[in-house]
């Protein structure tokens, strides 16, 4: 099977949206950006045995690849529109490509994000996904808006991604229910569009937690010219993490493990009651610290300094 047969068989679909004037099949796609909206664009590359196990389920790999990219749109408060796919394969193996395309297009349909182009090449397995969405001008969440005395929140639970990798590598031995939960969290991260939409009026800065809370919160602080205090005792942990690791390991995973794809966001004091009311009505988020003056991100456990071995994932570290 050559490149064009592969694309036509597994990835070419009729456009479902009037935002697409011309989709997959030409040298370029022609897209109609919704009137009165700004275009939000992000790209991620996932490399086999770095970002996912090369022998993993291709459907799950595809779902992970698209979801982690969509998470960037959610972290900006943007709505998904389109994506492109660059797929590098050792060989055009239909037994791998068929379930991969099924998983990819299932997630795309769920989030209303249409495939509009890309490329296929031969080489070591790698997946690059570029996502495009739209946001109202002036309404995007940015990293540079945090101010001293803002409170820091995160959605969901932290440490699940790192715990999943530990389970894959047999460093921990969770029971079957916990293992299933961790696999789901790793391969099927949920882009936090729902949470972002509900929080939109109240957020001063935001980022998704991909490289680890400390690393990603550090990006907010650098962009905003501020520091932060993180209260370790407040970190939200799942039962799977709490039941199969030590207290020290749980906190290390939550602070620096990465692959959680939760939202980390800051809230000015005057908006805290509204955010807490959302949490009281079912929004899964909690306060884990506050923004400070200066330029340091520090961790405190019951008021005492808490040191960690790593500040987060670094591709070249």
N, C-alpha and C positions, 0 to 999 in steps of 0.2 A: 504494500500500500504506500503510495507516495503522499507527499505533504498535502496536496490539494484534495485528494480523495479522503484523507483523514479528516480534514477540516469540514468538507461537505457532508460527510457521513455522520460525524459525531458532534459538531459544534455549530453548524449553520442552521438557524431557525428563522422563520418569518418574524419580522418586527411586530411587537404587540402594542407599541406605544407610538403616538403621533409625534413624540420628540425625536424619532429616528426617521430621517429622510432617506437614508441609504445605509444599510447595515453591512454584515459580513459578506465578503466576496470581491470587493473592489480594492484599489490601492489605499483608499481612505474611506472611512465612514463619514456621513454627513449628518450632523446632529443639531437639533433645535433646542437651545438653552431656554428654559421657561422664562417668559417675560418678567422683568422686575426681580430676577434672582441672580446671584453670583454663582459661578462655577467653582466647586471644591474638588480638588484632584489629589490623589495619593497613590503611591505605588509601593508594593512590598515584594521581595524575592524570598522564596523558601527553598532551601537546598537540602537534598536528601541526606539523612544522617547528621544534619545540623539542626534543622527546624522540624523534622519529622522522620520517623524510622523508614528507611527505604523499602522495607518489606511490609509496611503497613497496608491496611485495606485502602485501595485506591479511591473508593467512594468517600471514605472518611478523610483521606488526605485532601481531596478536592474541596470538601466542605470546610475543612480547616483553612485552606488557602484563601478561599473567598471571604470567610467570616472574619479572619484577622485583618484583612484589608478594609472590609466594611466597618470594622470597629473604629478605624481612623475617621471615617465620615461621621459616625455617631459622636465621637469625641470633639468634633467641630460643631455639633448641632445641625449637621447637614442631612438632607434626605437623599437616599440613593437613586441614581438614574441608570447609569451604564457602567460596564467594565470591559477591559481588554485582557487577553490572556496570552502570555508568552510561555510556551511549554517546550522544555528541552528534554528529549527522551533518548535513552540508550538505543532503542529500536521501536519501530511502530508496531507494538504488540497490541492487537485488538482486545485481547483478554484483559489488558490493563486499561487501555484507553476507554473502552465501552463503559465500565463502571465508574471510571473517573468522570467522564462527561455526564453520566447520570446524576452523580452526586453534586457536581458543579451546577448543573442547570436546575436541579431541585432547589438548592439554596438560592440561586438567582431568582427563581420564580417566587419563592417565599418572601423575599425582600423587595420584589419589584425592580430588580436591577438587571438590565439586558446586556448580553454579550454583543459587542459591536466591532470586534476586530482582535488582532493579535498576530502571533507568529509561532511556527513550530520549527525546531531545529534538532539535530542529532548531537548527543553528548551526554555527560553525566546528568542524572535526573535533577531538574530544577524547575521551579514554577514561579513566574512573575505575574502578579495581578495588579493592574491599574484600575482604581475605582474612581468614578466621577459622580458627583452629586450636586445639589443646589441648596443655597441658603439665602435667606433674606439679607440684603445689604445691611451691615452694621449689627447683625444678630449672631454672627459666628462666635463660637467659643474660641478664645485664643489663649496662649500660654502667658501672655504679657500683662494680664489684667489684675493679678493678685496684689493686694495691699496689706500692710501690717495690720494685724488684728482680725483679718478674715479667718474664718474657721475652715478647716480642711476636712472633706468627707471622701469616702469611697463607697461605691455600690458593691453589693454582693459580698463574697468572701475572697480572701487572699490566701495564697500558698497552694492552691489546688493544682496549678500547672506544674510547679516544681515537685509536688508530691506524686503527680502522675508519672513524671520522668523517673523518680526514685522507684516507683512501683514497676515500671517497664524494665528498669535495670536491676530489679530484685534487691534493692537496698532497703526496702520496707516490704512487709508481707501483709497487706490489708486483706480482710475477708472479701468474699465475692461481691457483696453489695457495695462496699467501699471502693473496690477495684473498678466496678462498673461505673460508679459515679465519677471517679477520677478520669477514666477513659473518655466519658462523655464531656467532661469539662475541658479536656485537652483537645479532642478532635472536633468538638462542636461548641466552640465558644460562642456566646450570644452577643452580637453587636448591640450596644445599649441605646438603641433608638428610642424606645419607649421612655426610659428614664430621662434621656436628654431632652425629649419633648416636654416632659412635665417640669423639669428643672430650669428650662430655658430662661425665664424671667429673673432668675435668682443667682446665676453663676457668674463669677468674675473671671475665672480662668479654669481650664480643664485640659486633661490629657487622658489617653487610655493607658492602662498598666500593661505594657508588653515586655519591657526589659527589667521590671522590678519596681516596686513602689518608690524606693529611695532614689533610683536613677531617674524615674519619670517625674516624680515630684521635684527633683533637682532641676529638671528642664524648665518647669514652671518658675522656680525660684530664680534661675539664671535669666530667663526672659523678662521677669518682672522686677529684677533687682532687689529681691527680698530674701529672707531666710525662712526657716520653718522649724517647728517642734512637732515631733511625732510621739504620741502617747502609746507606747507598745502594748499596755494592758487593754487598750481599746480596739486593737486590730481584730477584724471579724474573721473567724476561722470556721471551716466546715467540720462536721463530725468526723469525716474521713481523715482530715488532717489531725484533729485533736486526739483521735483514738489510736493512731498508729505511728506516733513520733513523740519525741521528748519535747518539753516546753521550749527549750533552746532551739531545737530544730524547727518547730512550728513557727517561731518568730523569725528565724533566718529566712525560711521560705516565704513568709508573708512580706517581709521587708525587701528581699532581694531576689526572690526566685524567678519572677517574670511569668509570662505566658498565661496571665489571668484574664486580660482583656476586660477588666472592670474600668469604670470611670473614676478617676481621681479629680476632684473639683473643689474650688474654693468659693466661699459664700461670705459676702459682707455681713456684719453684725445685724444690720437692719432687716436682712432677708432671712436670718436664721429661724425666726418663728414660722415663716411660711414653709421653709424646707422641713423643719421638724414636724409640721402639720402633715406634709406629704408622707413623711416616714410613718407617722401615726396612722395614716390611711392606707398603708400597704406598700409604699415605696421602700425597697430594700437598700438602705444606705445607712451609714453611721459616721459620726464625727470621730476623727482619729488624731486631731491636733489643731494647730493654728499657725498662721503666717506671722513672722516676726520681722523686725528691722535687721539689717546686717545682711550677710550672704552665706550663712552656714545652715545646713540641714542637720539637726541633731535628733537623736532618739532618747526618750526618757521612759524608764520603767518605774512607775510609782514615784516619780519625781527625781529619780537617780539616773545618771548617764548610763546608757545601754549601748554597747559597741557590737558591731556585726562584722563578720569576716569579709563580706563582699557588698559593694554598693549596687550591684546589679549586673546584667549581662552586657558584655562589650564584645563585638565581633572580632576586634583586633587586640583585645586585652589579654 
